Amino acid sequence: MKTDNSQDQAVLYSVEGAVARVTLNRPEKRNALNDAVIAGIKHGLRQAADDESVRVVVISGAGKDFCSGADLSALQKITGASVAENAEDARSLLDLFLLIRQLPIPVVAAVHGRALAGGCGLATACDLVLASASARFGYPEVKIGFVPAMVMAILRRNVSEKRAFELITRGEEIDAEQAKNLGLVNQVFSDETFPGDVDAYVNKFASLSKQAIALTKGLLYQIDGLGFVEALETGADVNVIARMTEDCQKGITRFLNPKEPPKSQ
């Protein structure tokens, strides 16, 4: 296992096999987001992208919760900040969401406990969300006169308009099964087996083509802003690129030339 962490860091990073783990490490603060946490997540994601052995990134939280949202000190800073300072602060979170989407490998949120406000936004921004049965999700920003503004662009692509409106204007928490039914969560696992179930799920990426996953992820998000014809044309271009990759060439060869079964004696 490769590690780059110490217990006093806001975010821990480690690699085991094909899996990079980015762990929010402020359990005493319910892993609340602040500048150090956001910077640590970005640093971990970039490390994973630069490591050829990594096929998937798992973001999780130490302690009882995934992430409770913005740190109290961060909220206090908002009230006294200038327009320029608030814009810079907002841009930092925007850059994190973009980085997750632009990373060529899957980014998985492993959510236990609460994922609220910015913490729920962080989970929503990931490509895949795995949740323990007792996990809770919510966007309570409106309760303090705030807006889940940037995550709305992602939330709107995950759930229906009516459901999105309900989630962001009422600010109520929902459980893991409700989140799955809405489309916010991919899989719900029991609390008792959650760590092992997450491992089994993400380790499957180790046997898949890294090149194909990167092209697939990029195309899926690229067609968001395209019309139907443009999406098909872009798909055709990616189809050609995929055909020329080493992984595809080798995969086709294996498919067309399977090993002969052993001859019976």
C-alpha positions, -999 to +999 in steps of 0.1 A: +000+000+000+013+035-009+003+063+016+008+100+017-008+110+050-004+117+087-032+118+113-031+156+116-038+162+079-073+173+069-073+147+041-056+114+039-044+097+007-035+061+001-033+036-028-040-001-025-038-021-057-058-002-083-078+018-057-068+053-045-085+064-013-091+100-004-104+102+032-117+134+048-100+134+081-118+158+105-140+133+124-143+157+154-158+183+130-179+157+111-155+162+082-168+197+076-154+214+045-129+242+048-100+254+026-077+227+038-102+199+031-110+211-004-073+216-012-066+181+002-093+165-020-080+182-051-044+171-043-055+135-038-075+135-070-045+148-090-022+123-074-046+095-085-047+108-120-009+108-123-006+072-110-008+048-138-017+019-115-049+037-102-082+027-119-107+043-094-108+068-066-129+064-035-138+095-014-149+087+021-150+103+056-133+093+088-155+088+119-193+087+120-201+110+090-191+114+054-193+152+054-216+177+073-211+206+049-192+238+054-172+244+085-186+270+109-155+291+105-159+290+068-195+302+072-184+330+095-158+341+069-186+345+044-204+372+064-174+394+065-159+387+031-159+411+001-176+402-032-142+393-046-133+371-016-166+353-018-162+348-055-127+333-050-141+310-023-170+298-045-146+293-074-125+269-052-155+245-048-164+249-085-129+238-094-132+207-072-165+197-090-149+202-124-118+182-114-140+153-104-158+154-137-127+158-158-106+131-140-102+102-165-109+076-139-142+070-119-146+089-087-168+071-061-183+086-030-186+060-002-212+076+021-219+066+057-236+088+083-246+122+071-238+139+038-253+173+041-251+207+023-216+209+007-210+173+018-241+162-001-228+183-030-195+166-029-211+132-030-234+143-059-205+156-078-188+121-078-194+097-107-209+070-085-224+071-050-224+040-027-243+044+006-246+026+038-282+018+048-283+043+076-268+072+055-286+105+053-285+131+025-298+166+023-293+202+010-304+223+040-288+255+027-321+274+023-326+271+061-299+297+066-308+318+036-281+302+014-284+284-020-269+250-031-259+269-062-231+251-080-242+215-071-276+224-088-260+219-122-251+184-112-283+176-092-304+187-122-287+160-143-293+133-117-329+137-108-361+151-122-369+188-121-397+183-096-375+162-073-346+186-076-369+215-067-382+196-036-348+187-024-333+222-026-362+243-015-374+223+015-340+214+028-351+181+044-329+151+049-337+118+031-324+083+038-302+061+016-331+042+000-350+074-009-318+088-024-313+057-045-349+058-057-344+095-067-312+086-086-287+102-062-273+069-051-262+039-072-261+012-045-271+008-009-253-017+013-259-028+049-241-009+076-224-041+088-209-051+055-204-016+040-166-014+039-163-049+023-191-042-001-175-009-012-142-028-018-158-055-038-176-029-060-147-006-067-121-034-072-140-046-103-126-015-121-092-032-118-101-057-144-115-032-169-098-012-196-086+021-182-085+036-217-121+025-224-134+039-190-117+072-196-132+076-231-166+065-219-166+089-189-155+118-211-181+111-238-210+107-213-204+141-198-194+158-230-228+150-246-247+169-218-246+201-238-250+187-273-280+182-295-289+147-307-271+149-340-240+165-325-240+138-297-241+110-323-213+126-343-192+130-312-199+094-303-187+083-338-155+102-333-149+086-299-158+052-315-129+056-339-105+067-312-115+037-291-108+013-320-073+026-322-064+021-285-041-007-274-067-020-250-093-023-277-068-040-302-058-065-276-094-071-264-106-078-300-077-102-305-086-121-273-122-122-283-115-135-318-089-160-306-101-175-274-078-202-259-087-236-270-102-258-242-079-286-231-083-317-251-099-347-233-076-376-227 
